[in-house]
Amino acid sequence: MAGPVYRRVVIKLSGEYFAGPNASGFDQPTIDRVASDLIAAKTLGVEIAVVIGGGNLVRGVEVSSRGVSRPIGDTMGMLATVMNCLALEAAIERKGTPARTLTAHVMPQISELFTRSAAHKCLAEGRIVLLGGGTGNPFFTTDTTAVLRAAEIGAEAVLKATNVDGIYSADPKKDPTAKRFDRLTHSEAIGGGYKVMDATAFALARETSLPIIVFSIAEPGSIGAVLTGTGRGTIVTG
């Protein structure tokens, strides 16, 4: 197998994916499979940090639409991401690989607070680092969190795992004529209004010159394939 294209990455996982075939909650076989893929990718010699959404448990926007204030709803969503990180940390460590959850909120009984030095220390120790709690602020998505954390820890790319194999001109499940892009610039991704990632995340990636690779996580081994440049996906770069 070819060597990795990137040596340190942030992987953005969908919280909804953790529900597997269910409408919500945790599907343990799915989480275990993701854990195995992350471990396999790490054995390529890549330092890996992971940001997970919380949509399988709580989506802040949906909660706030039912009467809870947006800041409170988003805080509930951020706590959901911490639960997902802990579930994935447990799955990774059961397989014999060290992992550590770092969060954007002070919760010493549960996890260590995220700082750049803490993240660098955990990566240097060979741990897969799980970054929970979003940015720590309402109104920012976990997509934006992934790009922010990547810039903070000196990652070389953000890998956005989705249920489709890249960015399309339209929803390929609804429009069979949708065109798939191999490459886009950050500005083209923002201007096209593609929903695979929010505009704030793309704008921050443009400002920090971080490439984003959008790929499908449906196939086992897909993370490693992207890291070695053999996977199918869309590269968004300067």
For each residue, the residues with C-beta under 8 A, 3 or more apart:
1: 44 224 228
2: 228 229 230
3: 44 45 228
4: 7 44 45 46 227 228
5: 157 227 228 229
6: 9 46 155 156 157 227
7: 4 45 46 47 156
8: 46 47 48 49 123 153 154 155 156
9: 6 46 47 48 49 150 155 156 157 158 159 227
10: 49 50 51 131 146 147 149 150 153 155 157 158 159
11: 38 48 49 50 51 146 158 159 161 223
12: 50 51 52 53 142 143 146 158 159 160 161
13: 17 18 34 50 51 52 53 161 217
14: 17 18 52 53 55 161 162 163
15: 18 19 52 53 54 55 56 57 80 81 84 142
16: 19 53 55 56
17: 13 14 20 30 34 56 161 163 217
18: 13 14 15 26 27 30 31 34 52 56 84 87 88
19: 15 16 22 23 24 25 26 27 30 56
20: 17 27 29 30
21: 27
22: 19 25 27
23: 19
24: 19 56 57
25: 19 22 56 57
26: 18 19 31 56 87
27: 18 19 20 21 22 30 31
28: 31 32 91
29: 20 32 33
30: 17 18 19 20 27 33 34
31: 18 26 27 28 34 35 87 88 91
32: 28 29 35 36 91 95
33: 29 30 36 37 220
34: 13 17 18 30 31 37 38 88 91 217
35: 31 32 38 39 88 91 92 94 95
36: 32 33 39 40 95 220
37: 33 34 40 41 217 220 221 222 223 224
38: 11 34 35 41 42 48 50 88 92 128 223
39: 35 36 42 43 92 95 97 128
40: 36 37 43 44 221 223 224
41: 37 38 44 46 48 223 224 227
42: 38 39 46 47 48 97 126 128
43: 39 40
44: 1 3 4 40 41 224 227 228
45: 3 4 7
46: 4 6 7 8 9 41 42 227
47: 7 8 9 42 123
48: 8 9 11 38 41 42 128 129
49: 8 9 10 11 119 123 128 129 130 131 149 150 153 155
50: 10 11 12 13 38 85 88 128 129 130 131
51: 10 11 12 13 81 131 142 145 146 149
52: 12 13 14 15 18 81 84 85 88 130 132 142
53: 12 13 14 15 16 56 81 84 141 142
54: 15 57 58 59 60 77 78 79 80 81 83 84 142
55: 14 15 16 58 59 80
56: 15 16 17 18 19 24 25 26 53 80 84
57: 15 24 25 54 80 83 84
58: 54 55 62 63 73 76 77 79 80
59: 54 55 62 63 77
60: 54 63 64 70 73 74 75 76 77 78 138
61: 64 65 70 73 74 77
62: 58 59 65 66 73
63: 58 59 60 66 68 72 73 76 77
64: 60 61 67 68 69 70 72 73 74
65: 61 62
66: 62 63
67: 64
68: 63 64 72 73 76
69: 64 72 73
70: 60 61 64 73 74 138 139
71: 74 75 138 139
72: 63 64 68 69 75 76
73: 58 60 61 62 63 64 68 69 70 76 77 138
74: 60 61 64 70 71 77 78 134 138 139 140
75: 60 71 72 78 79 138
76: 58 60 63 68 72 73 79 80
77: 54 58 59 60 61 63 73 74 80 81 134
78: 54 60 74 75 81 82 104 105 132 133 134 136
79: 54 58 75 76 82 83 133
80: 15 54 55 56 57 58 76 77 83 84
81: 15 51 52 53 54 77 78 84 85 132 133 134 142
82: 78 79 85 86 101 103 105 107 110 111 132 133
83: 54 57 79 80 86 87
84: 15 18 52 53 54 56 57 80 81 87 88 132
85: 50 52 81 82 88 89 101 103 111 130 131 132
86: 82 83 89 90 101 110 111 132
87: 18 26 31 83 84 90 91
88: 18 31 34 35 38 50 52 84 85 91 92 99 130
89: 85 86 92 93 99 100 101 130
90: 86 87 93 94
91: 28 31 32 34 35 87 88 94 95
92: 35 38 39 88 89 95 97 98 99 128
93: 89 90 96 97 98 99
94: 35 90 91
95: 32 35 36 39 91 92
96: 93
97: 39 42 92 93 128
98: 92 93 125 126 127 128
99: 88 89 92 93 127 128 129 130
100: 89 111 112 122 127 128 129 130
101: 82 85 86 89 110 111 112 130 131 132
102: 111 112 113 114 115 118 119 122 129 130 131 132
103: 82 85 107 110 111 112 113 114 131 132 133
104: 78 113 114 131 132 133 134 135 136 145
105: 78 82 113 133 136
106: 113
107: 82 103 110 111
108: 112 113
109:
110: 82 86 101 103 107
111: 82 85 86 100 101 102 103 107 132
112: 100 101 102 103 108 118
113: 102 103 104 105 106 108 118
114: 102 103 104 118 119 131 133 149
115: 102 118 119
116: 119 120 152 153
117: 120 121
118: 102 112 113 114 115 121 122
119: 49 102 114 115 116 122 123 129 131 149 152 153
120: 116 117 123 124 153
121: 117 118 124 125
122: 100 102 118 119 125 127 129
123: 8 47 49 119 120 126 127 129 153
124: 120 121
125: 98 121 122
126: 42 98 123
127: 98 99 100 122 123
128: 38 39 42 48 49 50 92 97 98 99 100
129: 48 49 50 99 100 102 119 122 123
130: 49 50 52 85 88 89 99 100 101 102
131: 10 49 50 51 85 101 102 103 104 114 119 145 149
132: 52 78 81 82 84 85 86 101 102 103 104 111
133: 78 79 81 82 103 104 105 114 136
134: 74 77 78 81 104 137 140 141 142 145
135: 104 140 144 145 148
136: 78 104 105 133
137: 134 140
138: 60 70 71 73 74 75
139: 70 71 74
140: 74 134 135 137 144 145 200
141: 53 134 144 145 198 200 201
142: 12 15 51 52 53 54 81 134 145 146
143: 12 146 147 160 197 198 200 201
144: 135 140 141 147 148 198 200 201 204
145: 51 104 131 134 135 140 141 142 148 149
146: 10 11 12 51 142 143 149 150 158 160 201
147: 10 143 144 150 151 158 201 204 205 208 210 212
148: 135 144 145 151 152 204
149: 10 49 51 114 119 131 145 146 152 153 155
150: 9 10 49 146 147 153 155 157 158 208 210
151: 147 148 154 155 204 208 210
152: 116 119 148 149
153: 8 10 49 116 119 120 123 149 150
154: 8 151
155: 6 8 9 10 49 149 150 151 158 210
156: 6 7 8 9 210 211
157: 5 6 9 10 150 210 211 212 213
158: 9 10 11 12 146 147 150 155 205 210 211 212 213
159: 9 10 11 12 212 213 215 223 226 227
160: 12 143 146 196 197 212 213 214 215
161: 11 12 13 14 17 215 216 217 222 223
162: 14 196 214 215 216 217
163: 14 17 216 217 218
164: 168 172 173 196 216
165: 180 215 216 232 233
166: 180 181 182 214 215 216 232 233 234
167: 180 181 184 189 194 196 214 234 236
168: 164 171 172 178 179 180 181 194
169: 178 179 180 181 192
170: 174 175 177 178
171: 168 174 175 178
172: 164 168 175 176 178 180
173: 164
174: 170 171
175: 170 171 172 178
176: 172
177: 170
178: 168 169 170 171 172 175
179: 168 169
180: 165 166 167 168 169 172 234
181: 166 167 168 169 184 234
182: 166 234 235
183: 234 235 236 237
184: 167 181 188 189 192 234 235 236
185: 188 189 236 237 238
186: 189 190 202 203 205 206 212 236 237 238
187: 190 191 206
188: 184 185 191 192
189: 167 184 185 186 192 194 197 202 212 236
190: 186 187 193 199 202 203 206
191: 187 188
192: 169 184 188 189
193: 190 199
194: 167 168 189 197
195:
196: 160 162 164 167 214
197: 143 160 189 194 201 202 212 214
198: 141 143 144 201 202
199: 190 193 202 203
200: 140 141 143 144 203 204
201: 141 143 144 146 147 197 198 204 205 212
202: 186 189 190 197 198 199 205 206 212 236
203: 186 190 199 200 206 207
204: 144 147 148 151 200 201 207 208 210
205: 147 158 186 201 202 208 209 210 211 212 236
206: 186 187 190 202 203 209 238
207: 203 204
208: 147 150 151 204 205
209: 205 206 238
210: 147 150 151 155 156 157 158 204 205
211: 156 157 158 205 235 236 237 238
212: 147 157 158 159 160 186 189 197 201 202 205 235 236 237
213: 157 158 159 160 226 233 234 235 236
214: 160 162 166 167 196 197 233 234 236
215: 159 160 161 162 165 166 222 226 231 232 233 234
216: 161 162 163 164 165 166 219 222 232 233
217: 13 17 34 37 161 162 163 222 223
218: 163 222
219: 216 222
220: 33 36 37
221: 37 40 224 225
222: 37 161 215 216 217 218 219 225 226 231
223: 11 37 38 40 41 159 161 217 226 227
224: 1 37 40 41 44 221 227 228 231
225: 221 222 228 230 231 232
226: 159 213 215 222 223 229 231 233
227: 4 5 6 9 41 44 46 159 223 224 231
228: 1 2 3 4 5 44 224 225 231
229: 2 5 226
230: 2 225
231: 215 222 224 225 226 227 228
232: 165 166 215 216 225
233: 165 166 213 214 215 216 226
234: 166 167 180 181 182 183 184 213 214 215
235: 182 183 184 211 212 213
236: 167 183 184 185 186 189 202 205 211 212 213 214
237: 183 185 186 211 212
238: 185 186 206 209 211
